[in-house]
Amino acid sequence: MIEPPTRNLARIHPFRNLLVSRAEGCWYFDAEGQRHLDLLAGCWSTVLGHNHPEFTESMRRQVGRLTHLGTGLLSAEVLDGAAELLSTVRSITGSDQTVGYKVAFLNTGSEAVDLAVKFAKAATGRREIVSLERGYYGAGTATYYLSGLPKKDFMGVPAGCYKLLGPDCARCPVGMRFPGCDYACVAVSEQLLDASSAGDVAAILFEPVAAAGGMLFPPPGYLRRLAELARRRGALLIADEVSTGGGRTARWFACEHEDVAPDVIAFGKAFGNGLPVSGVLLRDGLEEAAYSRGLTHIQSHQSDPLGAFAVATVIGLIRRDGLLDRVSSVGRLLLERLAEISRATGAIEDVRGLGLMTAFSATSAEAGESLHRVLTAERVVVGYQPSFATFQLMPAYTLSEEEIDHFCRALSLAARG
């Protein structure tokens, strides 16, 4: 293995000991020509697979035509991308009309959540934002402190940021069991909010699945309870669907599983298939309310034709190839295989997932480190979160049964290690 020459790179995140020269489908190829199974779709993004031939060729043609425009200019790609994206929201609203939301195109998930919060504050005239513990909402200053993960406090927590208890049923923060608990974590959170908030809550911000926070899958009905809490407070509901949207859970948006229609939706990752594309979907009326209060938002690469064209292309290919159904069936197969390994070895537990958003836990942090070392040696790229002894699998929607077999052989070897 070639040690990556990182001496010229700032250390903002650790690098893996892998120098990638090219990628195809679910595979990376290193500088020595060896292949590595990518079960993270890059950063949960290349959902069509690396170097998808039609997507790549479409982007190549678009780059030769139009990539970027100045502020305030529009192109057909942006209008078409908005129309395609809004068509996916019909599944949330249950409407036959492409109305109900408006869209703003950006670049990264952090930008999208930041703009969602900005819109909520402007539209309501309120200052406080409530977010879920164990959520990760981005790397911007505001989103960094709204996130509920362990972190260093470099600048002090901004005023008006509050946390609700996360829905961790395996390690319930109030010591109860679902379903007998009747969502006690929400009730206790509301009491804590009463004790700390000034009653000026603009929005409740949540991830339908806390991906970076240990892959927390809320129990059935939880998101509806959260929506009810927002309504009682007169607050907006912001869904951070950057990780879950675009078909990752076998629906265009994970909120569909609970029939919850958020006021604001942040999207990204899957919709760009590896290109930096994100954005915000806003309920009709919110954009007008925010704009009337003087909200403007300007950055160099908002509403870029290339990004909007990528969104339309990804949606079209997912629909054409029936990938939402495929995500559902392949996701079930992956869960079944992981459950078999858990029963056979006892080395992994708490196998869980929705679509191709899959996780399992090691029996301890030390055992998790050992599993991860062996998987890395077997050239399998997975996510591992030492704080939660949790493994993340977020592969491309094209993951094959043979590739699942390849992974399971490596995991079984690691488990028996």
GUZA-935045 format. One record per residue (C-alpha): y, x, z. Coordinates in steps of 0.05 Angstrom, whole numbers, plus 5000, padded with zeros to 4 digits. Layout:
residues N
YXZ...
//
This chain:
residues 417
500050005000506850264982511950265039517949875013524150325008528449925056533250465078538950175038537849465062541049155124536048935176537648195181530248015181523848425183520548585117513048525104509549155081508748875011512649084949511848524898512348694824510848004795508147314814504246774779501746104806499746204878499146964872503547564884501848224850503848864885506049524855498749764854496549144815492848824873493848074882495747704945494746964956501546644972500546045017508045965030510545834959515646384969519946095023516745405017520245324951516245494888512544844890510544864816507645554827510846224811512946324738511045614717511245684641515045044624519845104682521245834666522345694593526945114608531145544655531346104603534245624552539245334602541646034621543146154548547045504545550945404609550045654681556645594718563245214715569845264750571644814808572844094787569344154720563143744702557343804654551943334629546843744669550343554735550742814717543442804694541143184755544642694801541442104765534542404770535442574843538041874860531941574826527541904878531341564934529040874910522741004951527041035014531540445000526240014968531339844914530439804839537440054830539640784831545040614882545640684956547041434958551641934925549942674916553443344923549943954895550144614933545845244938542345345005539544905059544445195110550244975066547244285057546444155131553344435145556443955094552343375122555243505192562143585162561542915126558942565190564842805231569942635177566941945163566441735236572542095264568042345320566643055343559743095376553143255341546443145373540343525347532943585364530244165404525444605364529244435300532044955252538144725215540645355181544046025188551345805186555445845250555145095265547945005242545645625280547745325346545244635329538344945319533744905379529945555372530246185415536246595393541547085415548246775433553347215398559446755397558346215449555845515436561245075403563644465441560443805424553344055409547843705447540243715444534843185449527743355471523143515413516943085400511743595422505843135440501143735451505844005505509843385524516543585554516143005603508743075619506242435588501242235534502341855469501941265458502241055531508741435539512640925498516741505469519141735538522042365507527141935470528841535533529642155576533842485521538441885520539441935596541042675589545942515534549341995578550242535631553343055584556542725524563642455522561041855482563842145418557342245379558342285304551042385285543942535306541043095265533443185258527843475216522242975201517543565215520144155256517544695209520545315240519745035310512145065313510544555259511743945303509343295271512442705308507842135329508041495289514241085304518241665332523241705276524540955280526041035355530841595337534241145286534940605338538241095386543241285332544840555320545940425394550840995396554440785332552441465305550041675236542941915224542442585187535642785161534743525147529543465091530644165065523544365083520143685077523543385016521543434943514243214952512143705006509043145048506442754987512842324986519442504956522342495026518542525091522641965122519041495075512741545118516641195174520840725129527141055157533241075111537941615139545441575127545642295104539942715075540243475065535443725011533644394980527644864971522544464931527744144886529544824858522545124851525145794876532245754850537745694902539044944898540744464953545243884967546943265006545442534994550542065026550041325039554940914998561440845037560841495076563641925020569541445013570741425088570642185093574942285032580141785058580642205121582242825080575443165073574943675017569544185006570244764957565545344945564345774884557545504863557544764881555644304823553144884780549744644716543845114724542044854793542744124775538544234712533144564755533043944800532043474741526743924711522743984776522943224787520643104716514743594721512543324789512442614760509142804694503543194727502342694784503643234836505342754893498342474890495543174882499243414944496042854983488942994961489343754964492743705032486943285059481943785032485544365065485643995132478243855127476544575113480944815171477644315218470844585197472945295214475745055281469144715299464945305275468845875308473245585363478446105342483545605317485744925345490644355336489644315260495143865233498843695170502043205123501143315049501544065037505444195100499744455142498944835207493945065259494645445325491146045353488146005423493346505448499046935422494547545424489047185385494346965335496647675324489547885311488347325261494747485226493048225220486348075188489247565140494548065119489148595108485348095066491748015024493247295045500547125057501546585111507046425161505846615233510346415291508646845352512946425398508345825386501946195364502445755302500545885230504345545173501345385105506445125055503345294988505045084917502944384897498444704845493945024898486744994872480144874908478145584890484345854923482945444985475945744985478946444980483446315040477945995082473346595071478947055096480546605155473146545174472647305173478847355216476246825264469647175274473347845278
//
